[in-house]
Amino acid sequence: MNWMISGPLWLRRSGAANPRRSLRAVPAGLWILASSGWLTLACVHYLALESSWSVLRAPVIFAFVLICPGLAVARLLPTREPAELWVVAVALSMSFGLLVSVAFTVLRNDSTMLRMLTLALVTTVATVVDICRSARHAASATERDAQS
């Protein structure tokens, strides 16, 4: 019953003295991973089919779809080795790509941008969850250091 008074665990404040300090402790690679889908969408949007730079569209999309959504979700899973993380990331990315593609095909929607938008959203949400978890862990570590 005590949880009803103080609210669910995800709404409680960590009690850290400075929550911004814990966000600064998050590696920059996580912020890049969170924005990778949106950068890919911008790249695809601005590289018009008629321009000479349109050749870059396919490798950019392929690299994003092959690595980023799965890596964002795989970082949430308890893995022991970096190789395990990468194998799970590629497998999840391929699964997400196929799942999103089949879902939009069933919906009879042929928009590639909506498919990319969905994968970008999955990547961003999973990475933000990881960032919040990392920030909470850093805040609790700082709090433990301050108490000892």
C-alpha positions as CSV (number, residue, x, y, z in Angstrom):
1,M,0.0,0.0,0.0
2,N,2.9,2.3,0.5
3,W,3.6,2.4,-3.2
4,M,0.2,4.0,-3.7
5,I,1.1,6.9,-1.6
6,S,4.5,7.6,-3.1
7,G,3.6,6.6,-6.6
8,P,4.9,4.0,-8.9
9,L,8.7,3.4,-9.0
10,W,9.2,5.0,-12.4
11,L,7.6,8.3,-11.2
12,R,9.7,8.7,-8.1
13,R,12.7,11.0,-8.1
14,S,16.0,9.3,-7.6
15,G,16.9,11.6,-4.7
16,A,20.2,12.6,-6.3
17,A,21.5,16.0,-5.5
18,N,21.9,17.1,-9.1
19,P,20.0,15.0,-11.7
20,R,21.7,16.9,-14.6
21,R,25.1,15.6,-13.4
22,S,23.8,12.0,-13.8
23,L,22.7,12.8,-17.4
24,R,26.1,14.2,-18.2
25,A,27.6,10.8,-17.2
26,V,25.7,9.1,-20.0
27,P,28.1,8.2,-22.9
28,A,27.7,10.3,-26.0
29,G,27.3,7.2,-28.1
30,L,23.9,6.7,-26.5
31,W,22.7,10.1,-27.6
32,I,24.0,9.4,-31.1
33,L,22.2,6.1,-31.2
34,A,19.0,7.8,-30.0
35,S,19.2,10.3,-32.9
36,S,20.4,7.9,-35.5
37,G,17.0,7.2,-36.9
38,W,16.1,10.8,-37.2
39,L,19.4,11.6,-38.9
40,T,18.8,8.8,-41.3
41,L,15.3,10.2,-42.1
42,A,16.8,13.6,-42.7
43,C,19.5,12.2,-44.9
44,V,17.0,10.3,-47.0
45,H,14.7,13.3,-47.2
46,Y,17.4,15.7,-48.4
47,L,19.1,13.3,-50.8
48,A,16.7,13.7,-53.6
49,L,16.4,10.9,-56.2
50,E,17.5,13.3,-59.0
51,S,20.7,14.4,-57.3
52,S,24.1,12.8,-57.8
53,W,24.2,12.1,-54.0
54,S,21.2,9.8,-54.2
55,V,23.6,6.8,-54.4
56,L,24.2,7.3,-50.6
57,R,20.5,6.7,-49.7
58,A,20.7,2.9,-49.9
59,P,23.9,2.4,-47.8
60,V,22.6,4.9,-45.1
61,I,19.2,3.1,-44.8
62,F,20.8,-0.3,-44.9
63,A,23.3,0.6,-42.2
64,F,20.6,2.0,-40.0
65,V,18.1,-0.8,-40.4
66,L,20.9,-3.5,-39.9
67,I,22.3,-2.1,-36.7
68,C,20.5,0.7,-34.9
69,P,17.0,-0.6,-33.8
70,G,18.4,-3.9,-32.6
71,L,21.4,-2.3,-30.8
72,A,19.1,0.0,-28.9
73,V,16.9,-2.9,-27.7
74,A,19.9,-5.3,-27.2
75,R,21.5,-2.8,-24.8
76,L,18.4,-3.2,-22.5
77,L,19.1,-7.0,-22.3
78,P,21.5,-8.6,-19.9
79,T,24.4,-9.6,-22.2
80,R,27.9,-10.7,-21.0
81,E,30.1,-10.3,-24.0
82,P,30.4,-7.5,-26.6
83,A,30.1,-10.2,-29.4
84,E,26.9,-11.4,-27.9
85,L,25.5,-7.9,-27.8
86,W,26.4,-7.4,-31.5
87,V,24.9,-10.7,-32.6
88,V,21.7,-10.1,-30.7
89,A,21.6,-6.5,-32.1
90,V,21.8,-7.6,-35.7
91,A,19.3,-10.4,-35.2
92,L,16.9,-8.0,-33.5
93,S,17.4,-5.3,-36.2
94,M,16.6,-7.8,-39.0
95,S,13.6,-9.0,-37.0
96,F,12.3,-5.4,-36.4
97,G,12.8,-4.6,-40.1
98,L,10.9,-7.6,-41.3
99,L,8.1,-7.1,-38.7
100,V,7.6,-3.4,-39.6
101,S,7.7,-4.2,-43.3
102,V,5.1,-7.0,-43.0
103,A,2.9,-4.9,-40.7
104,F,2.9,-2.0,-43.2
105,T,2.3,-4.5,-46.1
106,V,-0.7,-5.9,-44.3
107,L,-2.0,-2.4,-43.8
108,R,-1.5,-1.8,-47.6
109,N,0.8,1.1,-46.9
110,D,3.7,1.4,-49.3
111,S,5.4,4.4,-47.7
112,T,9.1,3.7,-47.0
113,M,9.3,6.9,-44.9
114,L,6.7,5.6,-42.5
115,R,8.5,2.3,-42.1
116,M,11.7,4.2,-41.4
117,L,9.9,6.5,-39.0
118,T,8.6,3.5,-37.1
119,L,12.1,2.0,-36.8
120,A,13.5,5.4,-35.7
121,L,10.8,5.6,-33.0
122,V,11.7,2.1,-31.7
123,T,15.4,3.1,-31.7
124,T,14.7,6.4,-29.9
125,V,12.4,4.9,-27.3
126,A,14.7,2.0,-26.4
127,T,17.7,4.3,-26.2
128,V,15.9,6.8,-24.0
129,V,14.9,4.0,-21.7
130,D,18.6,3.0,-21.6
131,I,19.7,6.6,-21.0
132,C,17.2,6.9,-18.1
133,R,18.5,3.7,-16.6
134,S,22.1,4.8,-17.0
135,A,21.3,8.1,-15.4
136,R,19.5,6.5,-12.5
137,H,22.4,4.1,-12.0
138,A,24.9,7.0,-12.1
139,A,22.8,9.0,-9.7
140,S,22.5,6.2,-7.2
141,A,26.3,5.6,-7.5
142,T,26.9,9.3,-6.8
143,E,24.5,9.1,-3.8
144,R,26.3,6.0,-2.4
145,D,29.7,7.7,-2.8
146,A,28.4,10.8,-1.0
147,Q,27.1,8.7,1.9
148,S,30.3,6.8,2.4
